[in-house]
């Protein structure tokens, strides 16, 4: 039969259109999948970078406010301590001098001498039981009476002998804002005999507060325990003496203790700030410094906007390239076939490279594949040469609770830190530290017996504790690990395999966990 008249024979060398479409589909599918994966990766990286930079900025702001609060507390404590010591000295001088004729002149000379070289002290005054002036550091007698002051009423009705810090008042002698620090004076029979007063100028506090970089809407202040505001920056005379006892900082102090840092809204101006506060040890005073949330994240918002815009531009570029590739694939079948073949080969090469990679991507330690291969090799070597072989298995205690409380980003950082501690504790080149899976790690110790394995395991445990990574669910409030170490002796290891050695070490690991965690359990022989 003529070949021209035989359709079956004439079409044998050609592929049907369906075959070309079938060959194109895998390339389109792979290209689409790659495009969406790259978009997802780009989105994930953008979100991670933006969020991580926010956390870094927040940590930096927290350190800044804590340092400012510590500085303010030190300055306030020093000034109040000077006033307290001065008051105690004057009261002691009055007690020794008694009521002889020269007492007034000596007290006058004494208070003038005390305040001569102390710039923070604006004045020292001694009042009798009626509130009249007996002596003043200014050196001049003044007419008037201070019996109407709150501190005078306080000492008249309270037998407290220690220093009393009152609310700020305007000085009758200078008209300036002052902080009164006073003590009660008693006669020999214990009756009220007057008041000794040391005044601290609020201007001395203003100098140190002005030196702080509080941003556009930051603030710093100190107040009495009862909530009366002593000084606030930026300075507003109308808020001096204001009751802020119901404010967020005073509530935080009462509920959480003398030192703390938190994002809170101020009672005075209703601005949300990151505050750090500290309570003075010997005095009923609390200081605080805060940076506004807007100031803290202003630079972060600008950078984040730039990152997002750059990511959008990269996504648009990817989309442009994707559409161009799709057009080329649709127009040129021959290029499509070559590209599909090259893509397949590249995927196989990448898959083979990934399968052979020996390093764990997160921790930098050997991965599970490398661990399995190395353990099998070392087990064979131990059988041939009659050598010892030890295996340590360790696990991060309460890691799921750690992830639940602090987040997966912190969990990854924790695993990296623990991996670093493990790597630093393994000293020999022939030893292998690996990530076994999840939060579990393993260490292969060729030629090492029970004592050596115990030393390495204890070194790892101590190194992890020394990291001092906070962990609320842990018994000691930091991240810990539990370890199990099994040793294979040469005369008992002829029929042992890797699975059995792993099982032994893993069982010892869980024995450590069941015994209370943060410990090492070791057992020999393993066979």
HELIX and SHEET records of a PDB file:
HELIX    1   1 UNK A    3  UNK A    5  5                                   3    
HELIX    2   2 UNK A    7  UNK A   10  1                                   4    
HELIX    3   3 UNK A   17  UNK A   97  1                                  81    
HELIX    4   4 UNK A  103  UNK A  115  1                                  13    
HELIX    5   5 UNK A  150  UNK A  157  1                                   8    
HELIX    6   6 UNK A  202  UNK A  210  1                                   9    
HELIX    7   7 UNK A  237  UNK A  239  5                                   3    
HELIX    8   8 UNK A  248  UNK A  256  1                                   9    
HELIX    9   9 UNK A  293  UNK A  331  1                                  39    
HELIX   10  10 UNK A  333  UNK A  356  1                                  24    
HELIX   11  11 UNK A  368  UNK A  385  1                                  18    
HELIX   12  12 UNK A  399  UNK A  406  1                                   8    
HELIX   13  13 UNK A  408  UNK A  425  1                                  18    
HELIX   14  14 UNK A  450  UNK A  466  1                                  17    
HELIX   15  15 UNK A  490  UNK A  492  5                                   3    
HELIX   16  16 UNK A  498  UNK A  514  1                                  17    
SHEET    1   A 5 UNK A 133  UNK A 136  0                                        
SHEET    2   A 5 UNK A 121  UNK A 128 -1                                        
SHEET    3   A 5 UNK A 192  UNK A 201 -1                                        
SHEET    4   A 5 UNK A 177  UNK A 186 -1                                        
SHEET    5   A 5 UNK A 164  UNK A 165 -1                                        
SHEET    1   B 5 UNK A 133  UNK A 136  0                                        
SHEET    2   B 5 UNK A 121  UNK A 128 -1                                        
SHEET    3   B 5 UNK A 192  UNK A 201 -1                                        
SHEET    4   B 5 UNK A 177  UNK A 186 -1                                        
SHEET    5   B 5 UNK A 169  UNK A 170 -1                                        
SHEET    1   C 5 UNK A 229  UNK A 233  0                                        
SHEET    2   C 5 UNK A 219  UNK A 224 -1                                        
SHEET    3   C 5 UNK A 285  UNK A 292 -1                                        
SHEET    4   C 5 UNK A 272  UNK A 279 -1                                        
SHEET    5   C 5 UNK A 259  UNK A 265 -1                                        
SHEET    1   D 5 UNK A 432  UNK A 437  0                                        
SHEET    2   D 5 UNK A 440  UNK A 446 -1                                        
SHEET    3   D 5 UNK A 389  UNK A 396 -1                                        
SHEET    4   D 5 UNK A 481  UNK A 488 -1                                        
SHEET    5   D 5 UNK A 520  UNK A 524  1                                        
END                                                                             
